[in-house]
Every structure is written in structure tokens, then in C-alpha cells.
Amino acid sequence: MPASWDEPLQKAVGGATAKVLATALDLQTVGDLLRHYPRRYAERGHLTDLDALRIGEHVTVLAMVDRVHTRSMKYRRGTITDVVVTDGSGQLTLTFFNQPWRKDQLERGRIGLFAGKVDRYQRSRQLLHPDYVLLPHGSDVTAAAEEFADELIPVYPATAHIASWKIHKSVLTVLGQLGAVPDPVPPAVRRRMRLMDAAAALRTIHRPASYDDAERARHRLKFEEAFVLQVELARRRESAAALPAVPRKPAPGGLLDAFDARLPFQLTSGQVRVGEEILADLARSHPMHRLLQGEVGTGKTVVALRAMLAVVDAGGQAALLAPTEVLAQQHYQSLTTLMGPLAEGGLLGGSALGTRIALVTGSLGAPARREALLQATSGEAGIVVGTHALLEERVQFADLGLVVVDEQHRFGVEQRAALAAKGAGDARPHVLVMTATPIPRTVAMTVFGDLWVSTLRELPVGRADVTTHVVAVGEKPHYLERAWTRVREEVGKGHQVYVVCPRIGDGDDADMLVEPDDEPARRPVAVLELVEMLRSGPLAGIDIEVLHGRLPPDAKDRAMRRFSTEQVPVLVATTVVEVGVDVAAASTMVVMDADRFGVSQLHQLRGRIGRADVPGLCLLVTDAPPGSRARTRLDAVAATRDGFALARVDLEQRREGDVLGAAQSGRRSSLRLLSVIHDENLILAAREEASVYVARDPELRQWLPLSDAVSALAGDEKADYLEKG
């Protein structure tokens, strides 16, 4: 009987092998194994570039034995056999303990596949007790090597428990008995896109006759992944369009017009354009689902506030959900300041057109909390700003018309749904999600494909430039002393300074972000340790405030208020200041152990300075060596302020699963081949085909394999990236 697609691997490849595949790689069925694609291909004439290997990686390399040496251990009985393999220029050492017979197998000149984890020993790359298989040499054609005869050699993602060629052997076994293969791409789409069918693509990608064949198979399977995903996103857009919502049209001469008239600055052309897109969405009878992304400092808050005022103008309420109390407080203060008398509706001296703004956080005292909840329930507060506390059942609204979610990636699906469910009756509130992390177009189409995307790029007139330098204390330790001297100079000019650390310091040793490449782990600089050093050393005599996530709420508010009102010139903090914090007089930021942060995070941190007409200076302090991946990140941040360019650099350095969310939970991404970074044209084509197909067959009844694939994707716990919108 041919092996079915859903057949357990135990039946197809045997119990012992199936157990290893399940344990090591989470491969349970025939389909799982055949969807475990080769990472690359090797051929005998092209050895692996050994200099490109990274410490800590599990690798399979094709290399030639250069020399073998067996020696006695110094301090105990036994031997060490070192086998040096080469690609013709670089070298890699294979080390075996108490296995002297390896020198008889691994003769000089033999070529083989060697698999293991790359470690470093005495400045040399090393594989300790690697698994290996030798390829044909002269007349010595072994059974293992015959599996690779006359073909490219597929190299699979593997682990310490199972080598690449053992995975390949299992794949060949399954291919030899494979039955029908479900094909999610409908025949008409395959013909238009000139794609091979699924069965042919799977056979070809695992046993290609040439690189061209392998690439054709990869293209077909990439398109399949993009098409299935875009079909699901298209169905979500269709479903959202079918939901009821109350149209919210601002009244002429009302609150929105009054707000625009009192703005002390002119909106940028981007703010005007995006504002018109949002107003058009709010006027429709189905809920808006829009993503507002914008460069640091492009004025997303003003755009969001104008949308909220439009809804209040139309008789509804708006809720602004922020991820932290610091950010919620900042939003509350910013909105109140921007609106002035318009935020004092019903109060003496307030505008007759005005409304009220309520703040709901977990740390509010009982009287203030009762007052805020009453204002929300009665409708007295047209705008309610809050943290997760807004999601509690007791928080009710008179007529919630718009939900604004700031830094939306910090909230789960259930949390956003809980707030959206607070709309009146069956009507759903409109939803605007914001992010200050620029998103490349391909990621926006894939991760946020069920949202309409608005982008702000233009900085308001009058914003100062920010210069960024890498302070390489590993090469020139005195640079750090100069950095603190510069801080004193800025304080002397009446400016304010952020100093950011990756750790708090009160027993949070595990709170370490990114380790420097190829370096031993060490504790990163901590807020509580650094502030004492600064007070008694280079910044002695200067008033310094401390801000971190473990402070009591009133202490956080006090620290932020003293810094924002220029009572204190220096703030030493963790990344609680990453987004939303707006202190116009802040001119300088020093980021300690900057290599511990990602590109996007550094870009967000840097966005806290240069927010007025004072030129900004950002110093990225690091001991990461030149040429390391960490140093490359920092050099990229120093080279440009273009957040979209930096977002691409960031994604280039990260695995695809990190982009899509699956890697955060330690599981495999549901996208195996498709790169949301590089496959823009293919994703565009898949999106167009998916939109046309769903418009004709929204229930996916005409091609059941597609329906099954979409159901599997939507129900896949690994596909949590589908829920980011």
C-alpha cells in the first residue's frame, strides 16, 4: 500500500527512526517529513566555506580531510584524536576522545559530510565527536556514500540527535512509497503561474538533478505557502467587511475642527493624507481595521488623536490602550496638553465643544478609579486612556466607537478582542493599531495582511538632526571617559540626558538580551550599579533620577515628571523609555552595552532625543569586536536614521520565525521556505491571486485541498503571527 500523506512516520520509516524524528524535529507524519526541506545543497566539487560557520550552530559540512593526529591526554588516561578538515582555505577541527581508530577511517584526502555543533577551542573552530559519512574515494564506494551518487547532496536542518544524511535516508524511504499528495494550489492558479504540481515539487526539492530544478521546486513551494496564507488573510478582510459598525462622521465646526484650529503647528502632508484615509474608514458602516506605522517622531499621536476626536464628534467614545503605565501616563499628559480647554468639557473655563479624558491604570487609587470608570460608563469622558486595566469587565463604555492600540505587538489577540467587544450592541468599534517600529512592505503584506496599512515618513518641520556614534570601549577604553565628559557638557548647556542600561541590577541576572557574538557570557551593565558609579564618579554633583519597571507606580511618575519638567538633567533607565516618552529638552542618549539590544529597539530609543530644535547625540557603548554581528548592527544604526532601512537590516539578521512570532515560543514557523524579507514579488502575485480566488469562492468549496490547508494554517498554534492584527 502506498504511504498516505497523514500516515504516522512510525509505519513509514520504522519505530526507532520515527521516534528520533519526532523528538528532535517534531516531525510526526509523512507530510511533516516531506515538508522538512533541505536548507541547501552540496556537490563534491564545491566544499563548504568553513570560515562562514558560526559558533553555536549545528552544521553539516562537506570537507576534505587534511591531517590526523592522535595524542595522549595530559592529566588523565586516554587519547585525543584531532582531524583537521579543509575547504581549501579555511579549516575545521574534528575532535574525538578515546577513539584512536578514527585515524584509520579518516585518511588524508578523503571527502565526507561532517555534522555537529560548532564550538571554539584555542581560537579554532571545532566539532566535538561529530557524526560523519565518507563519500566515494577511488574504488571504496560504501553503501552510505552510494545514496548520494550522481545527485546534489541535500543538507537538511538537523540537530545533535540526527544528522542531515539520516534525514535524507528517511526522505528517500518515504518518497519510494508515497501515494497521492494533496495540492492546495488550484489547477487554474497553477496554470496561470506556470507551476509544477505538489507531488513533482516535493520529489524535485528532495532529489534535484540540478540547481535549476531545485530552484523551480522551491519557487513552487514558496508560492504555495504565500498563497495559502494570503487566502486566509483575504477571507479575514472579507469577514471584517461584513461586520456591522456605526459610521462616525465628524460634525462640521465641531470638536475636530476646533482642535485643528488650535494646533500650534502645521500638519505634515503625510499626516493630512493618513488622516483622510482614517476619516474615510470611520465613515463606513463596517469596522475600520487599519495599521498606522510611522518613523520615530513623525506624529502618530496627533493622527490618532484626530481620529479619536472625529469619533467623539459623532457622538461616540474612543479608547487608547498602551502597554505600560509610563506610556499611558505620557499619552494622557500629551493628549491633555494638545487639547487644552477642549479636554475640559463641562468644567469651568473648558470649551463648550470639549470633552473629558479619563486615565485608567492598575495603580490608580480607589477614588480616582471610581471617578474614571464613572466618566467612561456615563460617556462624560469621550477619550479613555489606559493600560491592560481597560480590559477588565468592570470597565464599560456608553458608546465605544474607536479602539486605538499603541505598540500593538505587545498585546495578545484575546486582549485586543476583549476591548473591541465593549462596543454597543452588535456593532463593532473601529480599530486603529499603531507601531513605531517601521515594517518593510513584504512583512506588512504577510504579517498584517488583513489590515489596511498607512505609513508616516515625513518628520515635522523644525526637528533637529541626531548624530550617532559607536563608542568602542573594547578597542579604546578611554572613549567611555570622553562620553561622560560630553554628558557633563550637555548638562552644562541646560540640556537633558538619557542613560539606558539593559538590566535593572537587583538580582535580575537572567534579564540579558543579546549576547555578543563569540564572546563568553557576562553580566550587562545595570541601572542600579551604574547610577552609583556615576554619582560618585564622572557625574558627581549632577542630580540623577532612576527609572525602571520594578519601581512603584508613584515613584515612576515622580521620576518621569522631574525629568520631563527639567528639574533633573540625567535619567538612568531601562527600556521603559523606549516608546512614547517625549522630553523636548533631551539632547543626548548614552546606551550602555548597546550590543545587547536589537536594531529596531536602538532606533526607538534614539527617537527619544532630537524631538525639538536641539541637535541630538546618541552614543552606543559596546565592547563587541569589529566584524561581529553585534557590531554590524550598531554600525548600521550609526550609519542611518531611516527606520525602514534599519528594519530591513534587523530582519536580515534574524530568523524568519522571529519575524512571524513562532520562534518566540520555541516552535517551528509554519512558513518553511517563504522569506517575507526577500520574496516581495512572489508575495504580491500570491496576494493578487488569493484576492481574486476568495472573491469568487469565499467558502473555499470549489477546491477542498485549499480549504484543508487554510483550516490547518488557521488552527495551527505555530501560526500566531496571523493574529498580530
N, C-alpha and C positions, 0 to 999 in steps of 0.2 A: 504494500500500500504506500502511495506517495505521502510524504510528510506534509501535514496541513500547516497553514500559517500560524495558527494559535496553538499548535501542539507543544506540550512541555518538552524542554530540551532533554530531559532525562530519557525519554523514549528515543530521541533522535541521535544523541551522541553518547549515551551511557550515563549511569548514575554518578560516577566519580567526577567526570569532566563537567557534567551539568551542575554539580554542587559547587565546584570552583568558580564556574562562570557566574552562578547566581550570587555567591558570596562576594567575589572580588569585583564584579562589574554590574551586578543587578540585572543580568540577562536571564530571563525565565523561559521564554518561548522561542520557537524557530524564528518568528518575526523579529523578536528583540535582537537575536544574534545577527540576522541579516541586515538589521538597521545599525549595527555597530560597524561603522565604515572605517576603511583604512585612513590613517592620518596622512600618510604619504606613501611613496613607492621608492624602492631601491633597485639598482641594477648593478651587475658585477663590475662594470667599468667605471662606476661612479660611487666612490666610497663616501661615507658620511663625513660632513665637516665637523670634526671633533672640537674645534675651537669655539663652535657655536653652542656647545652644550652648556646648560645652566645647572648650577649646584642645586640639588634637591629634586631634580626631575627624574622620573622613571623613563628610561630611554631604551630604544633598540637601535643599535648602530651596526652598519656594515663596514668592517675594517679589516686590515691585514696584520697578521702577527709579525712584529719586528724583532723582538728578542724575548727570551725567557730566562729567569734566574731564580734558583731556589737557595734559600739561606736559612740558617738556624736562628731561632728566636734568642734574644739576648737574656731575658730574665726567667724563662721557663722552658721546659722541654717542648720540642716540636719544630716545625719548619714553616716558612712563609715562601710561597711561590708567586713571584711578580711576573706578569705577562704584559709587555708593552705592545699595544696595537697602534697602528697609524693610518691616517688617510693620505699620507704622502707629505704632509707638512706638520699637522698637529699630532699630539699623542694622547693616549689614554692608558692608564694602568689598571689591569685586572689583578686583583689580589685574592689568593686562596690560602687559607690556613690549614696546615697538616694534610695537604693533598699533593704530594710531590709528583704523583703520576701525571698531573696536568701537563708537565713539560714534555711528556711523550705524545700527548694528543695535539698540543698547540705548537706545532712546528713553525719555524720561521718561514714566512711566505704564504701560510695558509690564510684563506679569506673566510670569514664567518660572520654570523649575526650574533651580537652580544647584547644581553639585556640585563639591566639592573638600575639601581638608584645612584645618581652621580653625587659623589662626596669629594671633599678636598683633603688631601694629606700631603703635608710638606710642600705646599704650593702647586701640587699636581692633581689633576682630576683623576678620580679613582672609581672603579666599580668593585665592590666587595662581594666575593662569591657570586659572580654573575652567572646567569643561565646562558647557554650558547648552543648554536648549531653551526657546524662547518659546512661550507659549500664545496662542490666537486673540485678536486685538485688532481690533475693527472688522471690515473685510472681509478683513483679512490673515490668512487661515486657511492656515497652512503644512502640509505633509504630516506633519511631525513632530508638530505640535500635534493633528492630526486623530486620532492614536492615542488621545488622552485625552478625546475628545469624549463627552459625556453619561455619563461614568463618574467614580467616585472615582479618584484618581491613586495607584496603589500606589508606595510608596517602599521600595526593597529595600536590604538591607545591601550596600554596594558598596565599591570600593577606588579608588585613584588610577588604576587601569588601565581601569576600565569603570564608566560612570555607571549610575545606577538605571534611567533610561528605556531604556537599551540592553539591560539585563537584561530589562526588561518586554517589549521588542520580541521578544526571543528566546522568552520565555514564550508570547507570543501566537502565534508561528510554530508552536511545539510543540503548543499546545492545538488549533490548527486541523487538525492531522493525527494527533491522539492516538488510539491504539487502546484495547484493554482495559487497565484499571487493576487491579492486584491489591489486594484489600481484606483486611487482616489481621484485621479485627473480624468474627467470625462473624455470620451473619444474625440468629440468635436474640438475641445480645447487642445488636445494633443496634436491634432492635425494642424490647427492654426499655428501652434507654437513649434511645430516640427520636432516633436519629442518622441523618443522611443517609449515603449510601454514599460510598466514597472518591473516585470519579470526580467526583461532584457537588461534594464538598467542595473538591477541587483547583481545579475550574473557578471555583467561587464565591470562593475566597480570593484568586485572581489577578484576577478580574473581577467584584467585587461591585457590585450595583446600589445597595446602601445599607450603612450601618454595621451594621445589624441582620443583614443577610445575611453580611457579613464575620465577625461575631461567632459566628454559628451554625456557619460553616465552621471557624473557629478552635477552637471548643468540640469539634467532632467530631474534628479532627486532634490536639488535645491529648489527648483521651480515648484515641485510638489509641496515641499514644506511651506514655501511662501504662499502658494495658492490656498492650501487648507487653512492657514492662519488668516489670510485676508478674507476668505469666505466667512469665517466665524465673525470677524470684525465687521464685515458688511452686514451680516444678519443683526448684529448688535445695533448698528446705526439704524437699520430698518425698524427694529423693535423700539428704539428710543423715539423715533419719529412718530410712532403710533401711540405713544403715551400722551395723556392729556396734561396740559399746563395752562395756567391763566396768563393770557398776553399782558405784558407790563409795558405800557407806553407812557413815558413821562408827560406831564401836563405842560403845555406852553406857558412860559412865565412862572413856572413853579420852582421847586427846590433845586433841581439840576441847573436850571438857567441862573438862579441866584448864586449857586456855588461857582459856576463858571465865571460869573461877573466879578466875584471877589478874589479869584486866583491872582496871586502876586506875580505870576509868570505866565508865559505863553506856552500852551501845549505844543509838543513836537508834532511834526507831520505824522509820525508813527503812532503817537497817542491818539491823534484825531482819527486816523484810519481804523485802528483797532477798536476805538470807542464806537465808531459807526457800525462795525461788524457785530459788536456785542449788542448794541441797541436794536439792530435788525433781528437778532436772535431772540431777544427778550419780547419783541412784539408778536412773536409767533405763538400758535396755540399748542405747540409741543415743546418739551423742555429743551433748553439750550444745554449742550454738553461741549464746552469749549476749554481748551488748554491755552493759557496765556503764559508764554515763555518770554523772558527778556534778559538782556545783558544786565549785569550789576549796575544799578544807578540809572536805568532807563525810565523809571517812573511807573512801575507796575501798580504801586499802591494807589496812585491818583486815578489810573484807569479803572481799577477795581472799585474805588470809592464812587466814581461817577456812575458805574453800573448799579451799585447799591442805592444811590440817590434816585436813579431812574425808577427803580422798583418801589422805593418809598413814595416817590411822586405819584405812582399809580395805585397807591393805597396798600402796598404790601410791606413786608419786612425783609431784612437781609441779615444773614449770619456769617461772620468771618471766623473760620476755625484755624487756629495757629498751633504749632506743635509744642511750644514751650511757654511757660509763664512769662519769661523775659520778653519773648517776641509778642505775646498777646498784650502785655503792658505797653510795649513800644507802639504796636498798632493802635491801641486805644488812645495813647497820647498824640500820635501823629494825626489820626482822623479828627480828634477833638481840636487840635491846633489848626489843621487845614480848614475846618468848617467854621471855626469861630462862633459867632452868635447863632449860626444855623444848627449848632449842636446843643442849643439851649432852648429848644421848643417848649413852651409852657412856663418858662422861668422868666422872672423879672429881668428885662434887658435882652432877652432872647428874641430871635426873629420870629415873626408871625408865620413864616413859611417853614420854620425849623422843625427838627425832630430831636430825639434824645439818643445817646449812645450808652449802652449798658455793657459792663465788663463782668464776665462770669469765669472765675478760675477756682481751682480746688482750695486755694489758700485764703479765700475771702472769709471774713468774719461773718457770723450768723446774721447780724442786722443788715450788712451790706449785701449779703447773698439774697436775703428775702426781698430787699428792695429791687435788686437787679432782676430776679425772677418775676416779680410783680410787673415790672416795666415790660418785660418780654411777653408775658401772658396777656396783658391788657392791650398791647400794641403801642403803649406810650413810647417805648424805645423802638425806633424804626431800624436801628442797627444794633446788633448784639455781637460783641467780640468775645471770644473765649477760647479755652483750651479743650482738652477731652471732657472737661466738666459739662460742656454744652450737650454732650451725648446722653447725659443721664435722663432717665424717664421723667423726672420731676420738672425738667426744663421744657416748657411748652411755649408756643408762639400763637399770636392771634391770627396771623396770615403770613406764613413764611413763603416768600416768593423767590428768593435767591440764596444759594449757598456758595460762599467763596471759601475755597480751601487753599491755604498758603503752604508752600513746600509740601505738596500733596503726597509725595513719595514716602513721607514719614507716617502716613496713616494707612490703616488696613481697609479692605473693602467693606467689612462689616461696620466699621466706624463711620465711614462716609455714608453708607446706606442708612444707618441709624439717624443721622442728621437729615438726610433727604426725605426720610419717612415722616418727618414732622410737618410736612406740608398740609394744607387744609383740605379735608375730604379726599377725593380720589386724585386730585390734581397734584402733580409733582412739581417741586420747585426747580427753577433753572439752576444750573451748576456751572461755576467758573472755577477751574483749578489753576493754580499759579505755580511756577517754578522759576527760581533764579539760576538754575543750572541749565545752560544752553544745551539744546538737544539737536544733534545732526538730523537732517531731513529723513534719512533712512530709518533712524531709530524712532522718530516721531511717527512715521507711517506704520511701523511694526509694533512698537510698544504702546503707542497711544492712537492706534489706527481707528478706534471707534470715536475719537474726539476730533472736532474741528480745531485747527491749530492757528493761533495768532502769535506773531513774533514782533517784539520790540528790539530794535538795534540802535536807534539814534539816541545819543546822550543829550540831556538838556543843555541849552546854551549856558556857558559860564562855569561848567565843570572843569576843574583843574586836571592836569595830567598827573599820572602816578608813575614813578620810576622804580623799577625792581632790580635788586642786586642779590646774587648768591654770595653769602658770607661763608667762604670755605675754610672753616677753622681747622679742618684736618690737615690742610696744607700750610696755612698761615694763621696760627693761633692768635696772634696779636690783632687780627681783624675783629675779633669779638670785643676787645677793649675799645677799638675805634668805634664800633657800633654803639656802645654805651655812651661814649663821648658825644656821638651825634644825637642820641636821645636827650642828653642834657642841653645840647644846643637848641633843639626844637622846643624843649620846655622853656628855655630862656627867652624864646621868641613869643611865648604865650600860646604855643600850640599844645595839642594833647597827643598822647602816645598809647597805642595798644601793645602789650607784650603777650603773645599767645603761646601756651605750652600744651603738649599732648596729654598730660597727666595731671591729676589733682595733687596726689602725693600723700594722702592719708591712708596708706595700705591698699592702694589700687594698682598694685604691680601688674595685674593682668590686663589693665586698660592700656594696652600698647597697640598702636595702629600698624603701620607698615615697617617691617624690619629692613634695615639697609641690606642691599644685595651682597651676598657672600661674606657677611660680617657676623661675628658672634653676637648673640642677643645681649643687650644691655638695657638698663632702665632708662627710659627717656626722661628729659627734664620735666620736673613737676612744679606746679604753681606754688605750692606751699614752701617748697625748698628754695625756689628761685627768688621769691619775694623777700625772704630773709637775707639772702646773699646781696640782693640789690640795695636793701635798706641799710645794710652795714658796709656796703662796698661802693660800687660805681655810681649809684643813685642816692647816696646818703644825703639827707636833708631835703629830699623831694618827697612830697606826700604821694603815697601809692595806695590804690584800692585793689581789692581782690574780688574776683567773681568766678564762681564755678557752680556746677549743677547740684552740689550737695549742701549748699548754703540754705538756711531757712528762707522762705519767700520774702519776709520783710528785710532781711539782710541783702538779698539780691536787689530788691527795689532801691534800697538805700545806696548801695554801691553804684548801680547804674544811674541813679538820679544825681549823685555827687559828680560822677564823671561827665554825664551829658550836660550838666549845668556849669561845667568848667570850674567846680570847686576843687577837683583833684586832677592833676595833669597826667598821671600814669595809671593805667588799668592793666593788671596782670590777670589773665583769664584763660579759661579753656575755650573750646569752640562754641560755647553758648553765645558768643558774639558773632557767629558765622553769618547769620542772615538777619535782615530786618533792622538791625541796630543802626541808628542814624545820628551821628555826632558831627556836626558841621566843622568844628574846630580841630578834629583829629587829622593830623598830617602824617603821622608815622606809625608803622606797624613793624614789630620785630617778631618773627615766627621762629621759635626755638625748635630744634630737631625737625626742621621743615620737611625732611625726607620721610617723616612718619605720616605725612598727610598725602592725600591724592591730589591730582591736578585740579579737579573741579573744586575741591574744598579750599585749596590755596587761593583759587580765583575768587571764591566767595569771601574769604577772609580779607583779601586785598581790597574788595569792594567796600570795606568799612571806612577807607580813607579816601581823600581827594573828592569828598562829596560837596565841597563848596568851591571857593576860588583860591584855596591854599594848596599849592603843589604837594603831592603826596610822595612818600618814600617808603618802600616795602623792602625789608631786609630778611632774606631767607637763610637762616643759620643752619649749617649742616657740617657733618664730618664724613659724608658719603664721598667715596673716591671718584675722581674723574672717570667717565666712561661707564659707570654703573647705571643701572636702570633708574635708580632713585635720583641720581644726579641728572640724568637726561630729563626726568620730569621737571626738576627745578629749573634747569636751563631753559626748558620750553616756556615755563611760566614767566621767567625773567625776560624772555625774548618778545612776548606779545601780550596785549590786553584784550585780544579778540577771543571772547569766551567760546565762540563756535569752533575756532581753530583749536583751542585748548581742549574742548570736549572731544574732538577727534583724536588728539594725542592721547588723552586719557583712555579712550576706548581702544585705541590701538594697543595699549599696554595691558589691557585687561582681557580676561577670557570672555567669550560670548555669553556664557552663563551668568556672569556678573551683571552684564547689561540687562539681561532678561529677568533676573531675580532668582533663578533656580539655584545658583551657586551659594546664595546666602543661606540656604537650608542644607547645603551639602549634597543635593541631588543633581542628577544629570539634567541639563536643559533639554526641552522637547525639540529644540532645533539642533540638528546634528551637523548639518553642512552649511546651511544658510548663514551668511555673515551680514548682520544688519548694518555693519560699517561699510562693507565693500560692494555689496550686491544691489546697488541702488536701481539700476535699470531693470534687473530681473524682478525686484520687489514692485516697481512701478507697473511692469507688464502684468504681474500676478494680481495686483490690486485692480487694474482695469478689467481683466478677465473675470475676477471674482465679483465685481460690482455688476457687470452685465449678467452673469450667471444667476446671482441671487435675485436680481430684479425679475428674471423670468421664472425662477423656481425657488421662492423663498423658503419653502419647507424641505427642499433637497430630496424630493420624492422621485426625481427622474433618474438619479444615479446613486444607488444605495451605497457603493463603496465610499463615495464622498461623504454621505451622511454619517456613515460609521466612523470615518476618520475625524470629522468635525466633532462628533459626540465624544470620541476618545480624547481629543485635544481639550475640549471644554471641561471634561470631567477629570482631567489629568492634574493631580496635585502638584506636579512639577511645572505646570504652565501658569504659575501665579502671576507672571508678567502680563497675562491677559487682563488682570484685574486692576492694573495700575490706574486706569482712568476712572 
